[in-house]
Amino acid sequence: MDSTTEQFEPSQLFNDLQDISFLHIGVILVGVWAGIFLARRVLPFAAERVPSQLRLYFLGAVPIIRLLLMVLGMMLIVPILFNINFQNFLIIAGGASVAIGFAFKDYVSSLIAGVVAIFEKPYRPGDWVKINGDYGEVQHVGLRAMRLVTPGDDVVTLPNLHLWTKNVFNSNNGTQTLMCIAHFYLQSEHDSVQVCNALRNVALTSAYLHYSRPVKVIVNATAWATHYQLKAYPFELRDQFEFTSDLTIRGKAAMAELGVSEASVAFEQSGESLAHR
């Protein structure tokens, strides 16, 4: 019994001060910081100048390189500070887990979610995503939080913790394009085949169209209108709003040439008459 207790007695946890090379630690920290700084500056800079097919790969490499550098730095520093053996490892791991569990539960959960996000890739830099009502381009994926830029040029920072509780809508999922939809609500008295052909031609003649992807026209009948959805893909992700505007404007012009009228519905709400299209 006594021999077993002595066997698991911890030895000196920290190395003696005279054995610790603080210069070595400083060099490691500076090296890690410099590597992360260069990755965050050079790769996005290069991504804007390489062919569009490679842009997402350059941007996606940033969080992976940062994670690897941080892990490497920790692996190099820990043996310098601590006298690592089996008993001391158990003490360090036990104490760290208790402290982290109570004091940094949400923060650590975000860090774990950040690591999951890097490898499972629910979103990557350059992806267009919608999370909790916020839609925009993913600009940065960190270990604690991700940052996206909305179409209104707002920067939204979202903790990675949302991966456990929120749905993530990824419009392009790492590809070079995404689906855009232009909506048309028309009165019922018209030739649907003629309208579908006209809308399809509008998409096929757009300067923004990605010609290798399909163009579809979806038709739904409602109680007050016939709803057409013109679905197509732009060649470049960032052209999605210009592409949708182009489809909408030229689609309305095509409907006017066919003599097809748009539908409207009016109803009373809070004492005001509102028209919805």
C-alpha positions in Angstrom: 0.0 0.0 0.0 2.7 2.4 1.0 4.9 1.4 -2.0 2.0 2.0 -4.4 1.4 5.5 -2.9 5.0 6.4 -3.2 5.0 5.1 -6.8 2.4 7.7 -7.8 3.8 10.6 -5.8 4.4 13.6 -8.1 7.9 14.7 -8.6 8.9 18.4 -9.0 6.3 19.9 -11.3 8.2 23.0 -12.6 11.8 22.9 -13.7 14.2 25.0 -11.7 14.5 28.6 -12.8 18.1 28.2 -13.8 17.1 25.4 -16.1 14.5 27.4 -17.9 15.6 29.2 -21.0 13.4 32.3 -21.2 15.2 33.4 -24.3 14.3 30.2 -26.0 10.6 30.7 -25.0 10.7 34.2 -26.3 12.1 33.1 -29.6 9.4 30.4 -29.9 6.6 33.0 -29.1 8.0 35.5 -31.6 8.4 32.8 -34.2 4.8 31.6 -33.8 3.4 35.2 -33.8 5.4 36.0 -36.9 4.2 32.9 -38.7 0.6 33.6 -37.9 1.0 37.3 -38.9 2.6 36.3 -42.3 -0.1 33.7 -42.9 -2.9 36.2 -42.2 -1.3 38.8 -44.5 0.4 36.9 -47.3 -2.2 34.3 -48.1 -5.3 36.6 -48.4 -3.0 39.0 -50.5 -2.1 36.1 -52.8 -5.7 34.8 -52.9 -6.8 38.1 -54.6 -4.1 37.6 -57.3 -4.2 33.9 -58.2 -6.8 32.4 -60.5 -10.3 32.3 -59.1 -10.2 28.5 -58.9 -7.4 28.7 -56.3 -8.7 31.6 -54.3 -10.7 29.6 -51.8 -7.8 27.2 -51.2 -5.5 30.0 -50.3 -8.0 31.5 -47.9 -8.9 28.2 -46.3 -5.2 27.5 -45.5 -5.0 30.5 -43.1 -6.9 28.9 -40.1 -5.1 25.5 -40.6 -1.7 27.1 -40.6 -2.5 29.2 -37.5 -3.7 26.1 -35.6 -0.6 24.1 -36.5 1.7 27.0 -35.4 -0.1 27.4 -32.1 0.0 23.7 -31.4 3.7 23.5 -32.4 4.5 26.5 -30.1 2.8 24.8 -27.1 4.6 21.5 -27.7 7.9 23.3 -27.7 7.3 25.5 -24.6 5.7 23.0 -22.2 8.8 20.8 -21.9 10.9 23.9 -21.1 8.6 25.0 -18.2 7.5 21.7 -16.8 9.1 18.5 -15.6 7.0 16.2 -17.7 6.5 12.6 -16.4 3.5 10.4 -16.0 2.5 11.6 -12.5 3.0 15.3 -13.3 1.0 14.8 -16.5 -2.0 13.4 -14.6 -1.8 16.4 -12.2 -1.6 19.0 -14.9 -4.3 17.4 -17.0 -6.7 17.0 -14.0 -6.2 20.5 -12.7 -6.5 22.1 -16.2 -9.7 20.2 -16.9 -11.3 21.3 -13.7 -10.3 25.0 -14.2 -11.4 25.0 -17.8 -14.6 23.2 -17.1 -15.8 25.8 -14.5 -14.2 29.0 -15.5 -14.0 28.9 -19.3 -16.9 26.5 -20.2 -18.3 28.7 -23.0 -14.9 29.8 -24.2 -13.5 26.3 -24.4 -16.7 25.1 -26.1 -16.1 27.8 -28.7 -12.5 26.7 -29.1 -13.5 23.1 -29.6 -16.2 24.2 -32.1 -13.5 26.2 -33.9 -11.3 23.1 -34.2 -14.3 21.1 -35.4 -15.1 23.9 -37.9 -11.6 23.8 -39.3 -11.7 20.0 -40.0 -15.5 19.5 -40.7 -15.7 22.7 -42.8 -19.3 23.8 -42.3 -17.9 27.1 -43.6 -14.5 28.3 -44.9 -13.1 31.7 -45.7 -14.7 32.8 -49.0 -18.0 30.9 -48.4 -21.3 32.7 -48.3 -23.3 31.6 -45.2 -26.4 32.5 -43.2 -26.2 32.0 -39.5 -28.9 33.2 -37.0 -30.3 35.5 -39.7 -26.9 37.1 -40.7 -25.9 36.5 -44.3 -22.5 37.3 -45.8 -19.1 36.2 -46.9 -16.9 34.4 -44.4 -13.8 36.6 -44.0 -12.0 34.9 -41.1 -12.4 31.6 -39.2 -10.7 31.7 -35.8 -10.5 29.2 -33.0 -12.9 31.2 -30.9 -15.1 33.0 -33.4 -15.7 33.5 -37.1 -16.2 36.8 -38.9 -18.3 37.5 -41.9 -19.0 40.6 -44.1 -22.7 41.2 -45.0 -23.9 42.7 -48.3 -24.3 46.0 -46.5 -20.5 45.9 -45.7 -21.2 45.2 -42.0 -18.7 42.9 -40.2 -20.4 40.4 -38.0 -18.4 38.3 -35.4 -20.0 35.1 -34.3 -18.6 32.8 -31.7 -18.0 29.3 -32.9 -20.3 28.2 -30.1 -23.2 28.6 -32.5 -22.2 25.3 -34.2 -23.8 23.4 -31.3 -27.1 25.3 -31.3 -27.7 27.1 -34.7 -28.2 25.9 -38.2 -25.6 27.0 -40.7 -26.8 27.7 -44.2 -23.9 27.5 -46.7 -24.8 28.8 -50.1 -21.7 27.6 -52.0 -20.0 25.1 -49.7 -16.5 25.6 -51.0 -17.5 25.8 -54.7 -16.9 28.7 -57.0 -20.6 29.6 -57.5 -24.0 29.6 -55.8 -27.7 29.6 -56.9 -29.4 32.9 -57.3 -33.2 33.2 -57.5 -35.2 36.0 -59.2 -38.9 36.0 -58.2 -41.8 37.0 -60.5 -45.5 37.2 -59.4 -47.7 37.4 -62.5 -51.5 37.5 -63.1 -52.9 34.2 -64.1 -54.1 35.1 -67.6 -51.0 34.2 -69.6 -49.2 31.5 -71.5 -47.0 29.8 -68.9 -44.8 28.0 -71.5 -44.1 31.3 -73.3 -43.2 33.0 -70.0 -40.9 30.1 -68.9 -39.1 30.3 -72.3 -38.7 34.0 -72.0 -37.3 33.9 -68.5 -34.9 31.1 -69.4 -33.6 33.2 -72.3 -33.2 36.1 -69.9 -30.8 34.0 -67.8 -29.0 32.5 -70.7 -28.2 36.0 -72.1 -26.9 37.4 -68.9 -23.3 38.6 -68.8 -22.9 37.1 -65.3 -24.1 33.6 -66.0 -22.0 30.5 -65.3 -22.8 28.6 -68.5 -21.8 25.2 -67.2 -24.5 25.2 -64.5 -28.2 24.6 -65.1 -30.9 27.3 -65.6 -34.3 26.4 -64.1 -37.7 28.0 -64.0 -40.0 26.8 -61.2 -43.7 27.6 -61.3 -46.1 27.7 -58.4 -49.8 28.7 -58.4 -51.0 30.7 -55.4 -54.5 32.0 -54.6 -53.6 35.5 -56.0 -50.8 35.0 -58.5 -48.6 32.6 -60.5 -45.2 32.6 -58.9 -42.1 32.1 -61.1 -38.7 31.4 -59.7 -35.8 31.9 -62.2 -32.8 29.9 -60.8 -29.3 30.3 -62.2 -25.7 30.5 -61.1 -23.3 33.5 -61.6 -19.7 32.9 -62.7 -18.3 34.7 -59.7 -19.6 34.5 -56.1 -19.3 38.2 -55.5 -21.6 38.9 -58.5 -24.6 37.3 -57.0 -26.4 40.5 -56.2 -25.7 42.1 -59.6 -26.7 38.9 -61.2 -30.1 38.8 -59.4 -30.7 42.4 -60.2 -29.9 41.8 -63.9 -32.3 38.8 -64.0 -35.1 40.8 -62.2 -34.8 43.9 -64.4 -34.5 42.2 -67.7 -37.2 39.6 -66.6 -39.6 42.4 -65.9 -38.9 43.9 -69.3 -39.4 40.5 -71.0 -42.8 40.2 -69.3 -43.8 43.7 -70.4 -43.0 42.7 -74.0 -45.2 39.7 -73.7 -48.0 41.8 -72.3 -48.1 39.9 -69.0 -49.0 41.9 -66.0 -47.6 41.6 -62.5 -49.9 40.5 -59.8 -50.5 42.5 -56.6 -52.6 41.9 -53.5 -53.9 44.6 -51.1 -55.0 44.0 -47.5 -55.6 46.1 -44.4 -53.1 46.0 -41.6 -53.0 48.5 -38.7 -55.4 50.8 -40.6 -53.1 51.1 -43.7 -53.6 49.6 -47.1 -50.4 47.8 -48.2 -49.6 46.4 -51.6 -47.3 43.4 -51.7 -45.7 42.0 -54.8 
